[in-house]
């Protein structure tokens, strides 16, 4: 019997189906489509397309196993089985037309859905990008951040600004990246870049995947998509997109993947150990949010230890004030790009914190004078004496690797902690993936003993 269709029960939308079944001599009861779903108004013939002999109910076949549950809802008899009782038709092909109480999907489509379901379960292959819409920017006032030459961090080449996204440009202060609420359907934020230095190339997106998230892609094809747009009278013309492989020591990458930006119309020259896995071409963008895809990129560089997704503006005639928006980055295994796959925001924040975290609230920039979330140890009414205080900080989950840690005193000064005497030099030690300690030395100036500080911990690639 041919298994040409699979069915989903839905009494409200019966579907007209044509099916072919192969019956054996002496066939007993069997089920249409070999899947137990209710049907009615069955017609059986010996040839397809309405040809051949029309079989007669109760003479050549009977309808079996009436479904009382769905029959009562529909108001007429619904069956789940057929029995061919005329031996003359028990050894030939029979062609059925009937109405199924539901929709159906071809088996080939079902098999692809099963594959996609497996990809969904393997979330790395379904969506490898972290922070794909720039919604998280812990290094600033996440949600409203704009990075300029005057902010910390500044909009310099080879600087992480949005979480997990390394900003690259042909010089410093080439654009001012910011979070924008001008976003395509399904996103709250996008990443906006406003040109501040004319006639220079820059990258609105470079994400380097750590070794353990890169090696599984070796020998596979990957596909990429993103949404982008520009602004009328402030036009950015062309983007290019590349997947790069690193064949140096695992997770010891050169984060500035560009050796030379080269002329307009020419691809970048990657720095040593980075290899272009595809041949990028110009992608012309316009003033409407549009999805662009690059599919079926083979990951085959021998000795690959890390991957990166790198998108850049190919124009060398961008004027001051020109605008670029980019959003909904998608990177998945396979020869075709899958639909953009956002995660819930709590998962996204957790993934970002594996690479960078801070004690300030998400919408407060590091170094801001703000007591919310400060680490504090305070003891009062003790004898006047010199003293040193260390206080442990335990991360709720381990970071990617041992991070670089900075403390901030109560006045927001980096590498300081606040004690009774005011801000003093921070002493930071025992730094590991799970935490660290920080403290300071205080002279005999008070009967108060305490230490207060904010911190950042950076483990980006």
C-alpha positions in Angstrom: 0.0 0.0 0.0 1.4 3.4 -0.9 2.1 5.7 2.0 1.6 8.9 0.1 0.0 11.1 2.7 0.1 11.8 6.4 -2.9 13.5 8.1 -3.6 15.9 10.9 -7.0 15.5 12.5 -9.2 18.6 12.1 -13.0 18.0 11.8 -13.5 21.6 10.6 -11.5 21.3 7.4 -12.0 18.0 5.6 -9.5 17.6 2.7 -10.2 15.9 -0.6 -7.5 13.2 -1.1 -6.6 10.8 -3.9 -4.6 7.8 -2.7 -3.4 4.5 -4.2 -3.4 1.3 -2.2 -2.0 -2.0 -3.0 -4.1 -4.9 -1.6 -3.1 -8.5 -1.1 -5.2 -11.5 -1.9 -7.6 -12.1 0.9 -6.9 -8.6 2.4 -8.6 -8.0 5.6 -9.5 -4.6 7.1 -6.9 -1.9 6.3 -6.7 1.8 6.8 -6.7 4.5 4.1 -3.2 5.9 3.8 -2.0 3.3 6.3 -2.5 6.0 9.0 -5.6 5.8 11.2 -7.6 8.9 10.4 -11.3 9.3 9.8 -12.7 9.6 6.3 -16.0 9.7 4.4 -17.4 9.9 0.9 -15.0 7.3 -0.4 -14.9 6.3 -4.1 -12.8 3.3 -5.2 -11.8 2.5 -8.8 -9.4 0.1 -10.5 -7.7 2.8 -12.6 -6.5 6.3 -11.7 -8.2 9.6 -12.7 -11.7 8.2 -12.6 -11.0 5.3 -14.9 -11.6 1.6 -14.7 -14.3 -0.2 -12.7 -16.2 1.6 -9.9 -16.4 -0.7 -6.9 -19.8 -1.0 -5.2 -20.2 -0.6 -1.4 -21.3 -3.8 0.3 -20.7 -5.8 -2.9 -17.0 -5.2 -3.5 -16.0 -3.6 -0.2 -17.2 -2.6 3.2 -16.4 0.4 5.3 -15.1 -0.7 8.7 -14.5 0.7 12.2 -16.9 3.7 12.3 -15.5 6.4 14.5 -18.3 7.4 16.9 -16.5 10.3 18.5 -15.9 12.2 15.3 -19.1 10.9 13.7 -21.1 12.5 16.5 -19.3 15.8 16.0 -19.7 15.8 12.2 -23.3 14.5 12.2 -22.6 11.7 9.7 -20.7 8.4 9.6 -16.9 8.6 9.6 -14.9 5.4 9.1 -11.3 4.5 9.8 -11.0 1.3 7.8 -11.8 -0.5 4.5 -12.2 -4.2 3.7 -12.3 -5.5 0.1 -14.7 -8.4 0.1 -14.7 -9.2 -3.6 -11.8 -11.5 -4.3 -11.6 -10.2 -7.9 -10.2 -6.9 -6.5 -8.0 -8.2 -3.8 -4.9 -8.6 -6.0 -5.0 -5.4 -8.0 -4.2 -1.8 -7.5 -7.1 0.3 -6.3 -7.4 4.0 -6.5 -9.3 5.9 -3.7 -10.8 9.3 -3.6 -12.2 10.4 -0.2 -12.5 13.2 2.2 -10.2 13.1 5.2 -11.2 15.0 8.4 -8.1 17.1 8.3 -5.2 18.4 6.3 -2.4 16.3 4.8 1.3 16.6 3.9 3.3 14.6 1.4 5.6 12.1 2.9 8.6 13.9 1.3 7.6 17.1 3.1 7.1 15.2 6.4 10.6 13.7 6.1 12.0 17.2 5.6 10.0 18.4 8.6 11.5 15.6 10.6 15.0 16.7 9.6 14.2 20.3 10.5 12.8 19.1 13.8 16.2 17.5 14.5 17.9 20.7 13.5 15.6 22.6 15.9 16.6 20.2 18.7 20.3 20.8 17.8 20.1 24.6 18.4 23.6 25.3 17.3 22.8 24.0 13.8 19.5 25.9 13.8 20.9 29.3 14.8 24.5 29.8 15.7 24.3 33.6 16.1 24.2 35.1 19.6 22.5 38.5 19.9 21.3 38.5 16.3 19.5 41.8 16.5 21.8 43.8 18.8 19.2 43.9 21.5 21.9 43.4 24.2 24.6 46.0 24.6 26.0 45.5 28.2 29.0 47.7 27.5 26.6 50.6 27.3 23.1 51.5 28.3 21.6 48.5 26.7 18.4 49.4 24.9 19.3 53.0 24.1 23.1 52.9 23.5 25.0 54.9 21.0 28.7 54.4 20.7 30.8 57.5 19.8 34.4 58.7 20.0 33.5 60.0 23.4 31.9 56.9 25.0 33.6 54.0 26.8 34.1 51.9 24.9 34.6 54.2 21.9 33.7 53.4 18.3 37.2 52.3 17.5 38.3 49.6 15.0 38.4 46.0 16.5 36.2 46.8 19.5 33.3 44.9 21.0 30.3 47.2 21.3 27.1 45.2 21.0 27.4 42.0 22.8 29.2 39.3 20.8 29.7 41.6 17.8 33.1 42.9 17.0 33.0 46.3 15.3 35.6 46.6 12.5 36.4 49.6 10.4 39.0 51.2 8.2 40.2 53.5 11.0 38.6 54.8 14.2 35.3 56.8 14.4 34.2 55.7 11.0 30.5 55.3 12.1 28.6 55.8 15.3 26.8 52.4 16.0 23.6 52.6 18.0 20.5 50.6 18.9 17.5 51.6 16.9 13.8 50.8 17.3 13.5 51.0 13.5 13.4 47.2 13.0 11.8 44.6 10.8 8.7 42.7 11.9 9.5 40.4 14.7 12.3 42.5 16.3 12.3 45.3 18.8 15.7 46.6 18.0 18.1 46.8 15.0 21.7 47.9 14.8 22.1 51.3 13.2 25.3 52.8 11.8 25.6 56.5 11.0 28.7 57.5 9.0 31.0 60.0 10.7 34.1 59.7 8.5 33.5 59.7 4.8 34.7 57.3 2.1 35.7 54.4 4.4 34.7 50.8 4.6 33.3 49.3 7.8 31.7 46.2 9.2 28.4 46.3 10.9 28.7 42.7 12.0 31.5 40.4 12.8 30.9 37.4 15.1 33.5 34.9 15.9 32.3 31.5 17.1 34.3 29.7 19.8 36.0 26.5 18.9 33.5 24.2 20.5 30.7 25.9 18.4 32.8 25.9 15.2 34.2 22.4 14.8 30.7 20.8 14.5 30.2 22.7 11.2 33.4 21.3 9.5 32.5 19.3 6.4 29.0 20.7 6.3 27.4 23.4 4.3 26.0 26.5 6.0 23.6 29.2 5.0 23.3 32.8 6.2 20.7 35.5 6.0 20.1 39.0 7.4 17.8 41.9 7.0 19.2 45.3 6.0 18.1 48.7 4.8 19.4 52.2 4.2 17.8 55.7 4.3 16.7 57.9 1.4 19.2 60.7 0.7 21.5 59.0 3.2 22.3 55.9 1.1 24.6 53.0 1.8 24.7 51.1 -1.5 26.3 47.7 -1.1 27.1 45.1 1.5 29.2 42.0 1.2 29.0 38.9 3.4 31.6 36.2 4.1 32.0 33.1 6.3 35.6 32.8 7.4 37.6 29.9 8.8 40.5 30.2 11.3 43.1 27.5 11.1 45.4 28.7 13.9 45.3 27.7 17.6 41.7 27.2 18.8 40.2 30.3 20.4 43.4 32.2 20.0 42.2 34.2 17.0 43.1 37.6 15.5 39.8 39.4 16.2 40.6 42.0 13.5 40.0 39.6 10.6 40.9 42.3 8.0 44.4 42.7 6.7 43.4 45.0 3.9 40.0 46.5 3.1 41.0 47.1 -0.6 39.3 49.1 -3.2 35.6 49.3 -3.8 34.4 46.2 -5.7 37.2 44.1 -4.3 36.9 41.7 -1.4 38.9 42.2 1.8 42.3 40.5 2.3 41.9 38.4 5.5 44.7 38.5 8.1 46.9 35.5 8.4 45.1 32.2 9.3 41.6 33.5 8.3 40.2 32.1 5.0 37.2 33.2 3.0 34.9 30.1 2.7 32.8 31.8 0.0 33.4 34.4 -2.7 31.4 37.5 -1.6 29.7 39.6 -4.1 27.9 43.0 -3.8 24.5 42.9 -2.2 22.6 46.1 -3.2 20.4 47.3 -0.5 17.5 49.8 -0.6 15.3 51.8 1.8 13.0 48.9 2.7 13.7 46.1 5.2 14.7 43.2 3.0 16.0 39.7 3.7 19.2 38.8 1.9 20.6 35.2 1.8 23.9 33.5 1.0 23.4 29.7 0.9 25.3 26.5 0.6 28.7 27.6 1.8 31.0 24.7 2.2 33.1 24.7 5.4 36.2 22.8 4.2 39.3 24.7 5.3 41.7 22.1 6.6 42.4 22.5 10.3 39.6 24.9 10.9 39.3 25.7 14.6 37.0 28.8 14.6 34.4 30.3 12.3 33.3 33.9 11.9 30.5 35.6 10.1 31.7 38.9 8.6 29.5 41.5 6.8 30.9 44.8 5.6 30.0 47.9 3.6 31.9 47.8 0.2 31.3 51.4 -0.6 34.2 53.8 -0.5 32.0 56.9 -1.2 29.8 56.9 1.9 29.1 60.4 3.0 28.9 61.7 6.5 25.4 61.1 7.8 24.7 58.1 5.6 22.8 55.4 7.4 22.8 51.6 7.5 20.4 49.3 9.5 21.0 45.6 9.9 19.1 43.0 11.9 17.9 39.4 12.2 21.2 37.7 11.5 20.7 33.9 10.8 23.4 31.2 10.5 22.4 27.6 10.2 23.7 24.3 8.9 22.4 23.2 5.5 22.3 24.1 1.9 19.3 26.5 2.4 18.8 29.2 4.9 16.1 28.6 7.5 13.7 31.2 8.8 15.1 33.6 11.3 15.1 32.0 14.7 15.1 34.3 17.7 15.6 33.0 21.2 13.8 34.2 24.3 15.5 37.2 25.7 16.5 35.5 29.0 18.4 32.8 27.0 20.0 35.4 24.8 21.2 37.4 27.9 22.5 34.2 29.4 24.5 33.3 26.3 25.9 36.8 26.1 27.1 36.6 29.8 29.2 33.6 28.9 31.4 36.2 27.0 30.8 39.4 28.9 29.1 40.4 32.1 28.8 43.3 34.5 27.3 44.0 37.9 25.5 47.1 36.8 21.9 46.7 35.6 21.5 45.9 31.9 20.5 49.5 31.0 23.4 51.1 33.0 26.8 51.6 31.4 29.8 50.3 33.3 31.5 53.1 35.3 28.2 54.9 35.9 27.7 56.0 39.5 24.9 53.8 40.5 24.5 51.6 43.6 22.2 49.0 42.1 24.0 45.7 42.0 27.2 46.9 43.7 29.2 44.2 45.5 29.4 45.3 49.1 30.9 44.2 52.4 30.3 46.5 55.4 31.3 46.2 59.1 30.9 49.1 61.6 32.1 49.9 65.0 35.5 48.2 64.9 38.8 49.5 66.2 40.8 52.0 64.1 43.5 50.1 62.2 45.0 49.6 58.8 43.2 46.8 57.1 42.8 44.9 53.8 39.4 43.5 52.6 38.8 41.0 49.9 35.3 40.0 48.8 34.5 37.0 46.6 32.3 37.2 43.5 30.7 34.0 42.2 29.2 33.9 38.7 25.9 32.1 38.4 27.3 30.1 35.5 30.9 29.7 34.2 32.2 32.1 31.5 33.7 30.9 28.2 37.2 31.1 29.6 39.1 33.0 32.3 37.9 36.6 31.9 39.6 39.9 32.2 38.1 41.6 35.2 37.9 45.3 36.1 36.5 46.8 39.3 34.9 50.2 39.5 34.8 52.3 42.6 31.8 54.2 43.9 32.7 57.2 41.9 32.9 55.1 38.7 36.7 55.0 38.4 38.0 51.9 36.7 40.3 49.6 38.6 39.3 51.1 41.9 37.2 50.0 44.8 35.6 52.2 47.5 36.6 51.9 51.1 36.3 54.1 54.1 39.1 56.3 52.9 37.4 56.7 49.5 38.4 55.1 46.1 41.6 53.0 46.4 43.4 50.8 44.0 41.6 47.5 43.3 43.2 44.3 44.2 41.7 41.5 42.0 42.7 37.9 42.2 41.8 34.2 41.9 40.2 35.0 38.6 38.6 32.0 37.0 35.6 31.0 34.9 33.4 30.8 38.0 34.4 34.1 39.7 37.1 36.1 41.4 37.8 38.2 44.4 38.3 42.0 44.6 39.2 44.3 47.4 41.6 47.0 48.5 43.8 48.3 51.3 42.6 51.0 53.6 44.5 53.1 56.1 43.5 53.8 59.7 41.1 56.6 58.9 37.8 55.3 60.3 36.1 52.8 62.5 34.2 51.6 59.5 35.5 48.7 57.5 34.0 47.9 54.2 34.5 47.5 50.5 32.2 48.4 47.6 32.6 48.0 43.9 31.1 47.3 40.5 32.8 45.0 38.0 33.0 43.8 34.4 34.3 40.5 33.3 35.3 40.1 29.6 35.9 36.7 27.9 35.2 37.7 24.3 37.3 36.1 21.5 
